[in-house]
Every structure is written in structure tokens, then in C-alpha cells.
Amino acid sequence: MQSVEDVWINYWKSRSDLFSKYSRSTPSLLSYQRPVYNEIRKLILEEDLKSSIILNAGSGVDLISLKLKKEFPDLRIYLLDVSLEALSINEHIFGHHNAKAECILANIFKCPCKEGRFDIIFNTGLLEHFGKEEQKLIFQQIIEALKPGGYFVTANPSERGVIYKFCMKHSIRNRSWPFGRENPIASLNFLVSDKIMLREYHSDFISQLYFLKLYNWALWFIVLPFSLAGKLPFVSGLFDAIFGRCFGTYLVISVFKKNL
């Protein structure tokens, strides 16, 4: 099996189409991105962090930071990723929308970021690619890079996601899974020391429907109306409450605060 780094370097090389896709108009957040955006926006407003320094550690192509930067122009945004292609796409998209972000080409285990530099660090879909010991190492890197009182927001595939896990196992058997090793997460409580977790919850049933296309394209067309309806936050919340009880949700959202 390819290393996590190789998987994502190759993946982003195959997604150069995203620049043209996201440069036409202000991109809408995908369903799995909205909970993280909402958490960060809430922190910015409640803690008066409108001119704070934010890092996406494992950025991929980062629509969350773009939307935050357009809403809060005084934010200083940093994007860290192992993929030069992903960072290049970010530079083009941010530039097209007259926004600025500093890009850092680096491995998360060798983060060159200055200790105590960031007010908020976040990522979506990173920790599940590693085992628990590696997750602890990543978490330690992130906590060290945060200012005292800083926040870490992370969203990862949930162990409760019945549809997601079923489609992943099917795709792995057929050698068509494009995202490398994934270990769905039940909780990140094991990372907590000295009461630094603020909250953790499961969210986003609707993103599970995307994975049905990896099982059978016909199913994707059947559930497409539900997926489109789920773009409305109210409908997405309703789906979580109804279908999430039976089929789980795609994400577990964890919010940490570094001690002062």
C-alpha cells in the first residue's frame, strides 16, 4: 500500500480541474466542510479573533479558509500540505478571488511552524489516515504550534458511518478506493490531557451518500436529489436527526483548547 504522503501527492496531481471549477464564482462549501467552518466562525466572533492567525494543517484544496478570508479580511491564513499541486491550486484560487494565504510545503510530522504562533489550527479528514500513535504525534505538533488559549478544530470520518464504511470496504475489495488507508474514528478523547477538549459530536449524514457512487453509480443518481437538498443547512440537520440514528453520520467533530 502506498504511504499516506504518496497517496495524496498523486491524488492532487489528478485534480488540476479544481482551479477552473472553483474560479468561476465564490465556491460553496461542501457538506463535510460546513461544520468546521461554522465552528471556526463561531470562535472568531465569540473570542474576537477577527485578526487572528489561522493554519489549515493538511489543507488539500481549502475552500474553508477562502470563505473565512473573504468574510474576515484581516485574518492571516496559512495552508500546510505535502502536495505542491494542492498548494498551487490554492494559490490560483485565492488569487482569483483577491484573497491571500501563505502556503507551506511540509509533512505534518515535520511542521516548520513556530511554536505558539497560531490562534486556530484546523483540518478536515487527516487523522483517520494514521494509527493512534501517529495521531498522538500529530496532535502534539498541533498543540505546540498553538498559542496558549488557542483552538484546534478537526473533522474526521466517524466510526458510526454505516454507509461510508460499507462503501469503503467494497471499494477496497475492488481496488478502487482512491483515498488510501482510513481508520474511522469513534472519539478523540484519548488525545485529551488536562481538560483541553471543549466538545465533540457527530454530524453530516448527507456526505455518506457520495460514497454510494463507489459502490454503484446507479445508486448515486437515485440519492442525488437527497444530496442536493442536503446543501440547505436546515435539511442537513433534519437528515442528521432522522437518518443519522439508523445509518450514523460521516463526521466526528472535535474541538480542543490549549491551556493558558
N, C-alpha and C positions, 0 to 999 in steps of 0.2 A: 504494500500500500504506500502511496506517495506520502511524503511528510505534509503536515498542515501548511507549511510555508509554500511548498511546491504546488499544492492543490490550488491555493488562492492566487498565486502568481499566474498560473495557467488560466484560471477562471477569468480573471480580469483582462488578460490578453484577448480572450474571446468575446469581451463585451464592449468593444470600442464603439458600438452602436449607441451606447447610452449618452454620448455627448450630444448627438443630433436629437435624440429623443427628449432630453431634458433642457435643451437650449431653446426650444420653440416658445415656451412660456414658463411662468413660475411653476415648477413641478409640484404636484400634490403628493403629500406623504402617503406611503403605503401603509396598510393596516398595522403591520408589525412595528412601524416606526412611530405611530401616533402616541402610544403610552409613554415612550421615552421622551418625546418632545413635550408632552403635557407635564411630565414630572419636572423637567428642566425649566420650562417656562414658569411653573409654579414656584420653584426655588428662586428664580431670578426676581420675580415680583415680590415674594414674601420676604426674602432676605436682602432686598435692594442690591442685586448683583448685576445691574444693567451695564456696567463697565468691567465685568469680571473677565478672567482668563479661563477659557474652556478648551479641553482636549478630548478629541474622539480617539481613543486608543484602540486601533484596529478599524479604521474608518471605512474601508471599501469606498464606494461612491456615496457621499454623505449629503443627503437631502435634509436631514435634521438640522445640521449646522447651518446650511444655506438659509433655511427658513428662519432660524433663530437670528442670524446675522441681519436679515432683511427687516425683522421686527425690532431688533435691538442693535442698531448700527455701531454702538460703542463697544460691543463685545470684541475681545481678541480671541480668534478661533485658531486652533492648531489641529492638524489632522496627521495621525501617525498610521503608517501601514507598511507592510513588506513589499507591496506591489507598486512599482514605478508607474505602471499603466493606470491603476486606480487613482493615484495621486495626480497624474497628468490629466485624467478626465475631470477630477475635481477642480484643478486649476482652470481648465477651459470653461467649465460650467459656472464656477464662481465669477470668473472674469466676464462672462457673457451677461451675468445678472448684476454687474457692477458691485460685487461683493469681494471681500478679501479674506484669505485664510493662508496661514503658514503651513507648508507641507513638510513632514519629517519622514524620510525613508529609513525605517528601522524595524527590527524584530522586537516584539513586545517584551521578550525576556532580556533584551539589552537596551532598554529605553534610555536614550541620552538626555532625557528631560531633567532639568534642575530640581533638586529636592525642595519640596514645599513651594512649588511655583503656581499650581493651578487651584482655582476656586471650585471648579466642577470638572470631573472626568466621567465620560460615559462610553458605552459601546452597546452594540446590538449584535447578538449572535457571534460571540467569540469564545466564551469559556467552555461551551459544550464540546469544542473540538479537542479538549485536553482532559487528562485524568485529574483526579483530585489533588495530587501532589503538585502538578503543574499549575492547576488553578490557584493553589496557595501561593506559589511563586509570583504569578501574575498579579494576584491581589496585593501582595506585599509591595511590588513595584508601584502599583497604582496608589496605594496609601502613602508611600514615601513621597510621591510626586505631588500629592495634595497639600495645600496649606492647612494648618490647624483649623479645624472647623469646616473644612472643605467637604464636598459631597461626591460620591461615586454612585452613578445610576447605570444599571446593567439589565438588559433583557436577553433571555436565553430560552431555547426550546424547552418546553415543560415535559416532564415525565408523565403528566396526565393527558397529554395529547394523543388520544387513541387513533385518530385518522392519520395524523402526522407519522406516528411510529409504524403503523401498518404499511403505509405507502413507502416509507424509508426502507423497511425490511424487504419489501417486494422489489424495490429498485436495486438494492444491494445484491439480492439473489440474481437479478438480471444484468448486473454490472452496468447499470445506467444511472446510478446515484452520482450527481455532479459535485457534491459538497464535502467529500472526504469523511473522515471519522466524526461521528457525532454521538455524544453521550447525553441524552435528555436529562434535565436537572429537576429534581424534586424540590430542593431548597438549597440555598447557600448559607444556611445557618452555621454550618461547620466552619465557615471562614471568620465568624464573628469572635472578636475578643474585646473585653472591656466595654460591652454595650455600644458598639458602633453601628449596628443595623437600626435604621429607622422604621422601615416597613418592607413587607414582601407580600405579593399577591399574584394570582394567576389571571391572565387576561388574553383576549384575542382568539376567540373560536374561529373567526372567519378565515384567517390565514391558513388554517389547516386545509381548506378546500383547494388551495393552489396545488397541493401535493397530489391531488387526485389525477392530475394530468400525467404524472409519472407512473400511475397505475394503469390508467386507460383514458385516452383523450376524449372518448365519448362522454365519460362521467364529467369531465371539465365543462363541456358545453351544457350539460344538464344543470350543474350547480352555478354556472356563470351569473344568472340573474340574482342569486343569493349573494354572490361575491360583490357584485356591483352595488346592491342595496346596502351591503355592509360598509361601504365607504362613508355612509352617514353615521356619525358618532352615536346617535340615539339608537339606530338599528343595530349597530355593532354591539352596543351594551345589552340590547334586548336578546341578541343571539347568544351572548355570553351567559346570560341568566337562564335561557331556555335550553339551548343545545349544549352549552358548556357543562351542564350537570350530567349529561349522558356520555358525551364524547370528549370531555375535557377541553382545554384551551391550548393554543400553540405556545404561549409565552408564560414564563415566570419572571416578574419584575421585582428587582431587589434594589433598595436604596440604602446607602450607607453614609454615615457622617464620621469624619475623622475627629478624634478627641482634641480639644483645645490644649 
